């Protein structure tokens, strides 16, 4: 998805985004509720932790480019 594509989402008629991505309205509602009560994560820390977990699970003899 490009920035241009994402900007066009605001121009969609009601229900079109839900038709394209079933369940997105509920996911957005849940996410906004989480933010309201402070259930949020630092994005940078989340991806650092994800990378650490991935690295820990990688076989020791795995070579990277």
C-alpha positions as CSV (number, residue, x, y, z in Angstrom):
1,X,0.0,0.0,0.0
2,X,1.3,3.4,-0.9
3,X,0.7,6.7,0.9
4,X,-1.4,7.7,-2.0
5,X,-3.6,4.6,-1.6
6,X,-4.0,5.2,2.2
7,X,-5.0,8.8,1.7
8,X,-7.8,7.7,-0.6
9,X,-9.3,5.6,2.2
10,X,-10.8,8.7,3.7
11,X,-12.7,9.3,0.5
12,X,-14.4,5.9,0.5
13,X,-18.2,5.7,1.1
14,X,-19.4,4.4,4.4
15,X,-19.0,0.6,4.6
16,X,-16.6,0.3,1.7
17,X,-13.5,0.0,4.0
18,X,-15.3,-2.7,6.0
19,X,-16.2,-4.5,2.8
20,X,-12.6,-4.4,1.7
21,X,-11.3,-5.5,5.1
22,X,-13.9,-7.4,7.0
23,X,-13.7,-6.8,10.8
24,X,-11.6,-3.6,10.5
25,X,-14.2,-1.4,12.2
26,X,-14.2,-3.6,15.2
27,X,-10.4,-3.8,15.3
28,X,-10.2,0.0,15.2
29,X,-12.8,0.4,17.9
30,X,-10.8,-2.1,20.1
31,X,-7.6,-0.2,19.4
32,X,-9.1,3.1,20.3
33,X,-10.5,1.7,23.6
34,X,-7.0,0.3,24.4
35,X,-5.5,3.8,23.9
36,X,-8.2,5.4,26.1
37,X,-7.3,3.2,29.1
38,X,-3.6,3.3,28.5
39,X,-3.0,-0.2,27.0
40,X,-0.4,0.9,24.6
41,X,3.1,-0.2,23.6
42,X,6.1,1.8,22.5
43,X,6.5,0.9,18.9
44,X,10.3,1.0,18.8
45,X,10.6,-1.2,21.9
46,X,8.0,-3.6,20.5
47,X,10.1,-4.2,17.3
48,X,13.3,-4.4,19.3
49,X,11.8,-7.2,21.4
50,X,10.4,-8.9,18.3
51,X,13.9,-8.9,16.8
52,X,15.4,-10.2,20.0
53,X,12.9,-13.1,20.0
54,X,13.5,-13.9,16.4
55,X,17.2,-13.9,16.8
56,X,17.0,-16.1,19.9
57,X,14.9,-18.6,17.9
58,X,17.2,-18.6,14.9
59,X,19.5,-21.7,14.6
60,X,23.0,-21.0,15.7
61,X,24.5,-22.2,12.4
62,X,22.2,-19.9,10.4
63,X,24.2,-17.4,8.3
64,X,22.9,-14.0,7.3
65,X,23.9,-12.1,4.2
